[in-house]
Amino acid sequence: MTYKELVDSLSVKMNVSSNESDEIIQALVKEIQNQLTDGKTIGIQGFGSLELKKKEERLSVHPATQVRTLIPPKLVVNFKQSTLFKAKLKDISK
Amino acid sequence: MIKDKLTLTDLASLLADKLELSQKSAEDFVKLFFDSIEENLLANDVVKIKNLGNFKLSWNEARKSVDVNTGDEIVIDGYYKVVFTPDAVLKDQVNQPFAHLEPVVVSQPDLSSPKKSVASPTVNNKLPETPEESVAGLAALNKQADEIKSILSEINSMNGQEETIKETNSDKKVNETLIEAVQEEMTEPRSEEELSAPTTDDVVVEDKLVTSKKTKKKSSGWFWVLALLALIALATYYFKDSLFDSLSTPPSVAVTQQEEAVLADSIVSDTTAVADSVALAPAAPVDSLQLWFDSDRVYNEFIGSVKMSNGNRLTLISLEKYGAKEFWIYIYEANKDKIPNPDLISIGQTLKLPKLPAYVIDVNNPKCVEFAKHLADELKSKGS
């Protein structure tokens, strides 16, 4: 599903124009971004949670050239599915 | 108080504030937003959201595992898992605090001499040689290697003929031990790391011989003469034997073998000493290994046997007895007549463990492991 399809389907369900729908989604996304940047976790019941995680710095060695590189630490967004969602996914795998 | 975890309601109220929506409609919208993501994911579709990222399903294959409590084998079913790939925009914004950091290439210790340190203690007593002498020594060594090779190929060709003509058991055995002996000698051009295990293993029992070997090392001239003599003796011994091929004398064979082993060892340390001083790589590598790989492996000697019990596997036995699980293939080959399928061995069956030359099951030599794997693959493709 592309972003456009998502916007359209939401506009139909919410009974708004697709432009408005797009605006709202972008506002929501912006909000999620800001909250994550503040180091907060967003947990959606029945879906999962988005969380900020810190990856520590590490030393990587290129397997072929043996060049050792120090990779700096970074913050990444981590998604974890909820157990409820997991159970649903288990059903469709059968 | 700042809450660390935001729920759907919190998110909706933030959205409502921003867009001046009613709390209820904002909540509805957020709910619908995540519901439709979920819905599409359950239909195994990728959901792309601009500036946020992509949600998609990834399939985790079913795999075997062991129940931690009972030790029984269980199968973990395959399942789908949601994978979220953050959009570049989100990634960058979130990583703002560390954005200024760049990967740094670390200067490293010299890599030009990485493997020398793994050498065996036998190599420590190097011969004091000047460069000219060592070059000459190297040349002599190469010559010798060629000689041995030609003898070896002769033996090989004769082996083939003899086996078609006559297959007396004693004859075969002598040939094998001879080949082994020659192989021991042939190990000389290999790098010291590969050699350390086999040669030391073979010589450990012969304390006396080892000490005599040390005295030999002191005079390199004596050594070359001895090596040549041994070669000639070996060649004549073999030809004599193939002429009167039924007369086999196992004790003397054993003695020559040990002598050869010792000689090989001293050649080895010489080679490395020479190579060290001239900084030249030894010539043709791993001939004896290749010979082992190419030959039809026949297992006449065994170091023991194992009774199969529940949960035991060829790989586990191999790991215990030979140091790596890849060498299970040799156990299988030695027991081929008893095992129709290596994956299904009946419990209670007794398997013989073949005696394998140490250089064949050298865990540190990637060639050994690789070849064992290759054998296993071959077997698999044959079976299917």
Chai-1 contact restraints between the chains, C-beta under 6 A:
chainA,res_idxA,chainB,res_idxB,connection_type,confidence,min_distance_angstrom,max_distance_angstrom,comment,restraint_id
A,M1,B,N40,contact,1.0,0.0,6.0,A-B,restraint_1
A,M1,B,D45,contact,1.0,0.0,6.0,A-B,restraint_2
A,M1,B,V47,contact,1.0,0.0,6.0,A-B,restraint_3
A,T2,B,K48,contact,1.0,0.0,6.0,A-B,restraint_4
A,Y3,B,K48,contact,1.0,0.0,6.0,A-B,restraint_5
A,Y3,B,I49,contact,1.0,0.0,6.0,A-B,restraint_6
A,Y3,B,K50,contact,1.0,0.0,6.0,A-B,restraint_7
A,S9,B,S36,contact,1.0,0.0,6.0,A-B,restraint_8
A,K13,B,L32,contact,1.0,0.0,6.0,A-B,restraint_9
A,M14,B,F29,contact,1.0,0.0,6.0,A-B,restraint_10
A,I24,B,F29,contact,1.0,0.0,6.0,A-B,restraint_11
A,A27,B,K18,contact,1.0,0.0,6.0,A-B,restraint_12
A,A27,B,L19,contact,1.0,0.0,6.0,A-B,restraint_13
A,L28,B,L15,contact,1.0,0.0,6.0,A-B,restraint_14
A,V29,B,N51,contact,1.0,0.0,6.0,A-B,restraint_15
A,V29,B,L52,contact,1.0,0.0,6.0,A-B,restraint_16
A,E31,B,L14,contact,1.0,0.0,6.0,A-B,restraint_17
A,E31,B,L15,contact,1.0,0.0,6.0,A-B,restraint_18
A,Q33,B,L90,contact,1.0,0.0,6.0,A-B,restraint_19
A,Q33,B,Q93,contact,1.0,0.0,6.0,A-B,restraint_20
A,Q35,B,L6,contact,1.0,0.0,6.0,A-B,restraint_21
A,L36,B,V94,contact,1.0,0.0,6.0,A-B,restraint_22
A,T37,B,Q93,contact,1.0,0.0,6.0,A-B,restraint_23
A,T37,B,V94,contact,1.0,0.0,6.0,A-B,restraint_24
A,K40,B,D4,contact,1.0,0.0,6.0,A-B,restraint_25
A,K40,B,L6,contact,1.0,0.0,6.0,A-B,restraint_26
A,T41,B,D4,contact,1.0,0.0,6.0,A-B,restraint_27
A,T41,B,K5,contact,1.0,0.0,6.0,A-B,restraint_28
A,I42,B,L6,contact,1.0,0.0,6.0,A-B,restraint_29
A,G43,B,K5,contact,1.0,0.0,6.0,A-B,restraint_30
A,I44,B,L8,contact,1.0,0.0,6.0,A-B,restraint_31
A,I44,B,F34,contact,1.0,0.0,6.0,A-B,restraint_32
A,F47,B,F34,contact,1.0,0.0,6.0,A-B,restraint_33
A,F47,B,E38,contact,1.0,0.0,6.0,A-B,restraint_34
A,Q66,B,L111,contact,1.0,0.0,6.0,A-B,restraint_35
A,R68,B,V106,contact,1.0,0.0,6.0,A-B,restraint_36
A,R68,B,Q108,contact,1.0,0.0,6.0,A-B,restraint_37
A,T69,B,P103,contact,1.0,0.0,6.0,A-B,restraint_38
A,T69,B,V105,contact,1.0,0.0,6.0,A-B,restraint_39
A,L70,B,V104,contact,1.0,0.0,6.0,A-B,restraint_40
A,L70,B,V106,contact,1.0,0.0,6.0,A-B,restraint_41
A,I71,B,P103,contact,1.0,0.0,6.0,A-B,restraint_42
A,P72,B,L101,contact,1.0,0.0,6.0,A-B,restraint_43
A,P73,B,F98,contact,1.0,0.0,6.0,A-B,restraint_44
A,K74,B,N95,contact,1.0,0.0,6.0,A-B,restraint_45
A,K74,B,F98,contact,1.0,0.0,6.0,A-B,restraint_46
A,L75,B,V94,contact,1.0,0.0,6.0,A-B,restraint_47
A,L75,B,N95,contact,1.0,0.0,6.0,A-B,restraint_48
A,V77,B,P86,contact,1.0,0.0,6.0,A-B,restraint_49
A,V77,B,V94,contact,1.0,0.0,6.0,A-B,restraint_50
A,F79,B,F84,contact,1.0,0.0,6.0,A-B,restraint_51
A,Q81,B,V82,contact,1.0,0.0,6.0,A-B,restraint_52
A,L89,B,Y80,contact,1.0,0.0,6.0,A-B,restraint_53
A,K90,B,Y79,contact,1.0,0.0,6.0,A-B,restraint_54
A,I92,B,L42,contact,1.0,0.0,6.0,A-B,restraint_55
A,S93,B,Y79,contact,1.0,0.0,6.0,A-B,restraint_56
A,S93,B,Y80,contact,1.0,0.0,6.0,A-B,restraint_57
